[in-house]
Amino acid sequence: MILTVRNILLIAATACAAALTGCTLEPHYTRPQPAVAPDWPQLPPAPDQSATVPYVDSESLKASMIGWREFFKDPYLQKLIELALQHNPDAQIAVLNIAAARAQYRIQRAELFPKISANAVEEVEKFPAAVAPLASGTGTGSIGAPGAASGSGVFRFFDVGVGFTSYELDVFGRIRSLSHSRLQQYLGYVETRRSTHITVIAEVASAYLTLLADRQLLKITLETLNSQQESLKLIRMSFEGGVATGLDLHQAETTVATAQANIAQYRREVAQDRNALVLLLGTSLPDDMPDGTLLDEEHLLADLPAGLPSDTLTRRPDILAAEHNLIAANANIGAARAAFFPSI
């Protein structure tokens, strides 16, 4: 095989283009170091100890590793959280944002590959029998076929084409930088969904505990009203017997009226708490809500170990989302730099 100068230049240009395709003009990203101590704080030694002891046992279960199902042990609260994660509008918006970001990333990544187009054309012409022979001689590439009973001719022409419409050699990494930016934005939306889920879980748990607290206060107020009514009966009997004064009777009546007003207030707050839960869930409350659940029951919440390591900050979804957005902006810098150079 004889290589001409033109072939050598073409091969060299292709090799250079292939080598430059792996280049990028993005600034090198380095995660900033957190301004917190990486180790546990040391407590002063106890009187019966000669050395300091760590604040938390390193082998103990970390609070950051406990899921919401392990922390919220109440079965009804778990059911509420599951409904909220499925029907809450904010959670649904977060999922849709992920789907949109994934589609945008796939569209941008497709720019790295050539665009292929295909077309097919079929032309059919029918001529009378008198002019059919003339028409068959004028068309190039046409296929003639005799007509049916009328004796006319039918001529068909087929044309099929496949080709590359456009393709840019990503020599300076502009398209790959844009694709990298879209990928980081997609990952940021994934972390935002986790943050939204955590927020929804916390709000549902807070609303449920508030409902339990108001229901318990309502129960206590009803018991107080019964006690005050019994006291009012005794004071009224004492007043009628001449033992108690009118002031004592009016004070007892005021106490009963205050308890009745508190009952109306707590009933209203219980109804508002239920409506707040419905708003958070995005659907109606389940019908099997227990009536006797109290805040001081042991199965509501799990105990957490004391202390959290400083590297927990690097696992927070809002911080991870901010980091992905920072990397995406870093990739956009590379795309902007590559835009100064010619595109091939």
C-alpha positions in Angstrom: 0.0 0.0 0.0 1.4 3.3 -1.1 0.7 6.3 1.3 0.5 9.6 -0.3 1.2 12.9 1.4 -2.6 13.6 1.5 -3.3 10.3 3.2 -0.6 10.8 5.7 -2.0 14.2 6.6 -5.5 12.8 6.8 -4.3 10.0 9.2 -2.3 12.5 11.3 -5.3 14.9 11.5 -7.6 12.0 12.5 -5.1 10.8 15.2 -4.8 14.3 16.6 -8.6 14.8 16.7 -8.9 11.4 18.5 -6.3 12.4 21.0 -7.8 15.8 21.6 -11.2 14.3 22.1 -10.1 13.1 25.5 -9.2 16.6 26.6 -11.3 18.9 28.6 -11.0 22.5 29.7 -12.9 22.1 33.0 -11.1 23.4 36.1 -10.0 20.6 38.5 -12.6 20.3 41.3 -11.4 19.6 44.8 -13.9 19.2 47.7 -13.4 21.9 50.3 -12.3 20.7 53.7 -15.0 21.2 56.4 -14.1 23.7 59.1 -14.9 21.2 61.9 -12.8 18.9 64.0 -12.4 15.4 62.5 -12.1 13.6 65.9 -14.4 13.2 68.9 -14.0 15.7 71.7 -12.3 14.2 74.7 -13.9 14.4 78.1 -11.8 15.0 81.3 -11.0 11.8 83.1 -13.3 10.6 85.8 -12.0 10.4 89.4 -11.6 6.6 89.1 -9.9 6.8 85.6 -6.4 7.7 84.7 -7.0 8.6 81.0 -9.6 10.4 79.0 -12.5 8.4 77.5 -14.1 9.0 74.1 -17.4 10.8 74.0 -19.0 8.0 72.1 -17.9 4.4 71.6 -16.7 4.1 68.0 -18.3 0.6 67.7 -21.7 1.8 68.7 -24.5 2.3 66.2 -24.3 5.8 64.7 -27.5 7.8 64.7 -26.9 8.8 61.0 -27.1 5.2 60.0 -30.6 4.6 61.5 -33.5 4.7 59.0 -36.9 6.3 59.7 -38.5 2.8 60.1 -36.1 2.0 62.9 -36.5 5.3 64.5 -40.3 5.7 64.3 -41.5 2.4 65.7 -45.2 3.2 65.9 -46.9 1.1 63.2 -49.6 3.8 62.5 -47.0 6.5 62.1 -45.0 4.3 59.7 -48.2 3.9 57.6 -48.7 7.7 57.6 -45.1 8.3 56.4 -45.5 5.7 53.6 -48.7 7.5 52.4 -47.0 10.9 52.6 -44.0 9.6 50.5 -46.4 8.3 47.9 -49.0 11.2 47.7 -47.3 14.3 49.1 -47.2 17.0 46.4 -43.6 18.0 47.3 -42.4 14.4 47.1 -44.1 13.9 43.7 -42.6 17.2 42.4 -39.2 16.0 43.4 -39.6 12.7 41.6 -40.8 14.5 38.4 -37.8 16.8 38.6 -35.5 13.8 38.6 -37.3 12.4 35.5 -36.9 15.7 33.7 -33.2 16.0 34.7 -32.6 12.5 33.5 -34.2 13.2 30.1 -32.2 16.4 29.7 -29.0 14.5 30.5 -29.8 11.9 27.9 -30.5 14.6 25.3 -27.3 16.4 26.0 -25.3 13.1 26.0 -26.7 12.2 22.6 -24.8 15.2 21.1 -21.6 13.2 21.5 -22.8 10.8 18.7 -23.5 11.4 15.0 -27.1 12.2 14.0 -28.3 9.6 11.5 -31.2 10.4 9.2 -33.1 8.1 6.9 -35.7 8.8 4.2 -37.6 6.7 1.7 -39.7 8.0 -1.3 -42.0 6.1 -3.5 -43.6 7.7 -6.6 -46.4 6.1 -8.5 -47.6 7.4 -11.9 -50.3 6.0 -14.1 -50.4 6.7 -17.8 -52.9 5.8 -20.5 -52.0 3.0 -22.8 -51.3 5.4 -25.7 -48.5 7.3 -23.9 -47.2 4.5 -21.6 -44.4 3.5 -23.9 -43.2 7.1 -24.2 -43.3 7.6 -20.5 -41.4 4.4 -19.8 -38.6 5.6 -21.9 -38.2 9.0 -20.2 -38.0 8.1 -16.5 -34.6 6.9 -15.3 -34.7 4.3 -12.5 -38.5 3.8 -12.9 -40.1 0.4 -13.0 -43.0 0.0 -15.4 -45.8 -2.4 -15.0 -48.7 -3.0 -17.3 -52.1 -1.7 -16.1 -55.1 -3.8 -15.4 -58.0 -4.3 -17.8 -57.8 -0.8 -19.1 -54.4 -1.4 -20.7 -52.8 1.6 -19.0 -49.3 1.5 -17.5 -48.3 2.1 -13.8 -44.8 3.3 -13.1 -43.1 3.3 -9.7 -40.0 5.0 -8.5 -38.2 4.2 -5.2 -35.5 6.2 -3.5 -34.0 5.2 -0.1 -31.3 7.2 1.6 -29.4 6.9 4.9 -26.7 9.4 6.0 -25.2 11.6 8.8 -26.9 14.9 9.0 -24.4 16.6 11.4 -21.6 15.6 13.8 -19.3 17.8 15.8 -15.9 16.4 16.8 -15.7 17.3 20.5 -12.0 18.3 20.3 -12.0 20.7 23.2 -14.5 18.9 25.4 -17.4 21.4 25.0 -20.1 18.8 24.5 -18.7 16.5 27.2 -18.5 19.4 29.6 -22.2 20.2 29.0 -23.0 16.5 29.4 -21.1 16.4 32.6 -23.0 19.5 33.8 -26.3 17.8 33.1 -25.3 14.7 34.9 -24.3 16.6 38.0 -27.6 18.5 37.9 -29.4 15.2 37.7 -27.5 13.9 40.7 -28.3 17.1 42.5 -32.0 16.5 41.9 -31.6 13.0 43.3 -30.2 14.4 46.5 -32.9 17.0 46.6 -35.5 14.3 46.5 -33.8 12.6 49.5 -33.9 16.0 51.3 -37.5 16.4 50.4 -38.3 12.9 51.7 -36.5 13.7 55.0 -38.5 16.9 55.4 -41.8 15.2 54.6 -41.0 12.5 57.2 -40.1 15.0 59.8 -43.2 17.1 59.2 -45.5 14.1 59.3 -43.9 12.8 62.5 -44.2 16.3 64.1 -47.8 16.7 63.0 -48.7 13.2 64.3 -47.0 13.9 67.7 -48.7 17.2 67.9 -52.0 15.4 67.3 -51.3 12.9 70.1 -50.3 15.8 72.4 -53.5 17.7 71.8 -55.6 14.5 72.2 -53.9 13.9 75.5 -54.5 17.4 76.6 -58.2 17.0 75.6 -58.4 13.9 77.6 -56.9 15.6 80.7 -59.2 18.6 80.2 -62.3 16.3 80.1 -61.1 14.6 83.3 -60.6 18.0 84.8 -64.1 19.1 83.8 -65.6 16.1 85.5 -63.6 16.8 88.7 -64.6 20.5 88.6 -68.3 19.6 88.1 -68.2 17.3 91.1 -66.6 20.1 93.1 -69.2 22.5 92.0 -72.0 20.1 93.2 -70.4 19.9 96.6 -69.9 23.7 96.9 -73.5 24.3 95.7 -74.8 21.9 98.4 -72.5 23.6 101.0 -73.9 27.0 99.8 -77.4 25.9 100.1 -76.6 24.6 103.6 -75.1 27.9 104.6 -71.5 26.6 104.9 -70.0 28.1 101.7 -70.2 31.6 100.6 -71.5 33.0 97.3 -67.9 33.8 96.3 -66.9 30.2 96.6 -69.9 29.2 94.4 -69.0 31.8 91.7 -65.3 30.7 91.8 -66.3 27.0 91.3 -68.7 28.0 88.4 -65.9 30.0 86.8 -63.5 27.0 87.0 -66.1 24.8 85.3 -66.7 27.4 82.6 -62.9 27.6 82.0 -62.6 23.9 81.7 -65.5 23.9 79.2 -63.7 26.6 77.1 -60.5 24.6 77.2 -62.3 21.5 75.9 -63.7 23.5 73.0 -60.2 24.8 72.3 -58.5 21.4 72.3 -61.2 19.9 70.2 -60.6 22.6 67.6 -56.9 22.0 67.8 -57.3 18.2 67.4 -59.4 18.9 64.3 -56.8 21.3 62.9 -54.1 18.7 63.6 -56.0 16.1 61.6 -56.4 18.5 58.7 -52.7 19.3 58.8 -51.9 15.6 58.5 -54.3 15.2 55.6 -52.6 18.2 53.9 -49.2 16.6 54.4 -50.3 13.1 53.3 -52.0 14.4 50.2 -54.8 11.9 50.9 -57.3 11.0 53.6 -56.2 9.5 56.9 -56.5 5.8 57.4 -59.6 4.6 59.3 -57.6 2.4 61.7 -56.1 5.2 63.8 -55.8 4.1 67.4 -57.6 6.2 70.0 -55.6 5.3 73.0 -52.0 6.1 71.8 -50.2 8.4 74.2 -47.0 10.3 74.0 -45.4 8.5 76.9 -45.6 5.1 75.3 -42.2 3.5 74.7 -42.9 2.1 71.2 -43.2 5.5 69.5 -39.6 6.5 69.1 -36.3 4.7 69.3 -33.4 5.8 71.5 -30.5 7.3 69.6 -26.8 7.1 70.7 -25.3 10.3 71.9 -23.1 12.3 69.5 -22.6 12.4 65.8 -19.4 12.3 63.8 -18.4 15.4 61.9 -18.4 13.5 58.6 -22.1 13.3 58.9 -22.2 16.7 57.2 -20.8 15.1 54.0 -23.8 12.7 53.9 -26.5 15.4 54.3 -28.6 15.4 51.1 -28.9 19.2 50.9 -25.1 19.6 51.1 -24.6 16.8 48.5 -27.0 18.5 46.2 -25.2 21.8 46.6 -21.9 20.0 45.8 -23.3 18.5 42.7 -24.6 21.9 41.6 -21.1 23.3 42.2 -19.5 20.6 40.1 -22.1 21.3 37.4 -21.1 25.0 37.4 -17.5 23.9 37.2 -18.3 21.9 34.1 -20.1 24.9 32.6 -16.8 26.8 32.9 -15.1 24.1 30.8 -17.9 24.4 28.2 -17.5 28.2 28.1 -13.8 28.0 27.7 -14.2 25.5 24.8 -16.6 27.9 23.1 -13.7 30.2 22.4 -12.1 27.6 20.1 -13.5 26.6 16.7 -15.8 23.7 16.4 -15.2 21.0 13.8 
